[in-house]
Amino acid sequence: MFDKEMTTVVLSALPDEWGNFVSSIYGKKEAAPFSELWSLCKIEETRLKAKSDVGPSEQVQAFAAMASRKGKFAKFGPQKNKRIDMSKIQCYGCPEYGHLKRDCLKLMKDNKTRKERIEAHITKAVEELDEKKSKKEGIYLHY
């Protein structure tokens, strides 16, 4: 019980910037022994100190490096406004040109009718189950 009490006292005394650390400790299924908590606190303190030692110039350089990334995951930097000629784009869902598969009206209609058929099938199956159950119990229900 001493470990639990000490853990609670230490975690409640930590500053606000340790909030994520405190949440992760409280989120564990089993309470860690106090010696383990103390070593985790030392590691977190080192990490926070290293993070605060990074000066503004290093932060600007890191941001500039992220902004200059190219490829699939590039989220920073100037966005190019390229207009695509949709008349040259062929849909993968139908043989028509001028739209993408996600905008294909034919596929949307097919999906809607497929959903309606599935819902009708489920409704029919539920009704059959109710009917079988009521016959077993000797109760006859008419829809």
C-alpha positions, -999 to 999 in steps of 0.1 A, spaced: 0 0 0 30 23 6 38 22 -32 3 32 -42 2 61 -18 37 74 -27 28 71 -64 -3 91 -59 15 118 -39 43 121 -65 20 122 -95 -2 148 -80 28 170 -71 42 171 -107 38 203 -128 13 207 -155 37 201 -184 40 165 -171 3 160 -178 8 134 -205 32 114 -184 8 114 -154 -20 103 -177 0 74 -190 9 62 -155 -27 64 -143 -38 46 -175 -18 15 -168 -38 -15 -156 -15 -23 -126 2 3 -105 40 3 -110 62 0 -79 76 32 -66 111 24 -77 100 20 -113 79 52 -111 110 70 -99 131 58 -128 104 67 -153 102 102 -137 140 106 -142 137 96 -179 108 120 -185 127 148 -168 156 142 -191 133 142 -221 116 175 -211 149 191 -204 162 182 -238 130 195 -254 133 228 -236 170 231 -245 161 234 -282 164 271 -290 141 291 -313 166 288 -342 166 250 -340 128 250 -339 126 272 -370 151 249 -388 130 218 -378 98 235 -391 116 245 -423 128 209 -429 92 197 -424 79 223 -448 103 214 -475 94 177 -475 79 164 -506 58 133 -513 28 116 -499 30 130 -464 40 165 -471 15 188 -453 35 220 -451 47 244 -477 31 260 -508 2 242 -523 1 241 -561 -33 247 -576 -33 224 -605 -65 220 -624 -70 186 -639 -89 182 -671 -116 159 -660 -126 151 -696 -94 130 -698 -101 111 -666 -118 77 -669 -138 63 -640 -127 30 -626 -163 20 -617 -178 26 -652 -163 31 -687 -173 68 -688 -150 98 -688 -153 130 -668 -155 118 -632 -137 98 -605 -149 65 -590 -158 82 -557 -182 105 -577 -197 78 -600 -235 81 -599 -239 46 -614 -219 30 -585 -238 51 -560 -271 39 -574 -259 3 -574 -247 6 -538 -281 20 -528 -300 -8 -544 -275 -33 -529 -281 -18 -494 -319 -20 -499 -317 -57 -509 -295 -65 -478 -319 -47 -455 -349 -65 -470 -331 -98 -466 -323 -91 -430 -358 -80 -423 -372 -113 -438 -347 -134 -418 -357 -116 -386 -394 -122 -393 -387 -159 -400 -368 -162 -367 -397 -146 -349 -422 -169 -365 -401 -200 -357 -397 -188 -321 -434 -181 -317 -443 -216 -331 -420 -232 -306 -437 -213 -278 -472 -219 -291 -478 -183 -299 -489 -174 -333 -482 -139 -346 -495 -126 -379 -478 -96 -396 
